[in-house]
C-alpha cells in the first residue's frame, strides 16, 4: 500500500470512529472541546504509527487508548483535575488486560454516548449555523476545510463558528446527557432541524455552480439513520429519514448530461433509485405507526412517497398531495410550505387556482428574496399562456437565484416564453 493509499485508509477509519471516540471522551471529561482535542491527538498518532505498522484489528480501541492517555497527561499537568483524572483513570485501568483497558468502547453504552453528543452539538444555546458546523465536525467527522467547501464559505469562518460553539457550550455548562421527557421534544426538534438543513443544502445547493452537493446530503442521511437506531420510538426521526431517502432516490435524475437542472415532472423515472424508495417507504410506514397525529417531517415524507409511487408524471395524485400540504400548512404554516401548497393546488385544480394562492404570498417578508416565488408564479402564468408576464417573472427569479444552474434554467424558461 502506498503512503497516499495508507493515508486515505486511515482517514476513512477516522471518519467512522471519530464520533464514537469524541462521544465517549466527552462523557468522561465533560468538555466537548477537550474531548475533540484528545481525539485529534490520537488521530495524529495513528497517522504516524499506522502508516508503518498498518491499521490495527480494533482501531477504535487503539484510538481510545491513546486519547485517554492524553487526557490523563493533560489533567496531571494541569493539577486541577483530580476528580476528572480519577474518572478517566478508573475507566482506563492501564495495568489490566486489553479487554478491560478498552471497556469504554462497550457497545452497551456507546449508542447512548452518540445520542448525548447529538443533543449537545445541536443544543438550542447555539445558533443554527454553529449547530450545523459543530454537528458536521463532531458527528460527521468532516474537517474544517471540508465543511467550508461544502457551504462555500471560508475556513476561518467555519473555524470561528466551531470554536465559539465549543466555548458557548462550556460557558453554559451544558450537561452531557439525554434530556428528560419534558425537554426531549424541543431538543430533538433542534437535532432534526440541523440534519434537515444539512440535507437540503446538499440536495439543492443554494449557491455555487452545482445543483447537488452529494457529500452533504449523504452525511445528513447517515446521521439520520444513526439517530433512527438510537431513538427507534421517535416517529419524526423515521419521518425525516423517510423524507431524505425518498428525495435522495431522485438525485441522479435531477441532473442532465451537461449538469443542467431537470425538473421533477421531466425526470426519467427509470433513473430513480428504487432501493432507496423501498427504504424510504419502510421508514415512512414506521413513522406512521408511531406518530399520531403525523408530524411535519412525516407529512413531507408522505408527499415525497406520492411522487415515488407514481410510475409516470401523469399518474401523480396531485389532489392527495394538495391535501397533505393542507395538513402540513395547519401544523407548520411557514411561507415556503404555503408556496409549495400553491404548487400542489395548481397541479390538482388548475393553474388559476394555484396563482390565486401565490398572489396571496407576494407580500410575505420571508419570500421577498426567495427566487422560487417568482419562479412558481412564472410557471403558472406560462400555463395560462400569459407569456409576457411569465417571462418577466422568470427573469426576476434568475436575478434572485444564487445557484448558477438555477439561473440557467430560469433564463431558458424566460427565453421560451419570449418565443411563444
Secondary structure, 3 states (H helix, E strand, C coil): CCHHHHHHHHHHHHHHHHHHHHHHHHHHHCCHHHHHHHHHHHHHHHHHHHHHHCCCCCHHHHHHHHHHHHHHHHHHHHCCCHHHHHHHHHHHCCCCCHHHHCHHHCHHHHHHHHHHHHHHHCCCCCCHHHHHHHHHHHCCCCCHHHHHHHCCCCHHHHHHHHHHHHHHHHHCCCCCCCCCHHHHHHHHHHHHHHHHHHHHHHHCCCCECCCCCHHHHHHHHHHHHHHHHHCCCCHHHHHHHHHHHHHHCCCHHHECCCCCECCHHHCCHHHCCHHHHHHHHHHHHHHHHHCCCCCHHHHHHHHHHHHHHCCCHHHCCHHHHHHHHHHHHHHCCCHHHHHHHHHHHHHHHCHHHHHHHHHCCCCCHHHCCCHHHHHHHHHHHHHCCCHHHHHHHHHHHHHHCCEHHHHHHHHHHHHHHHHC
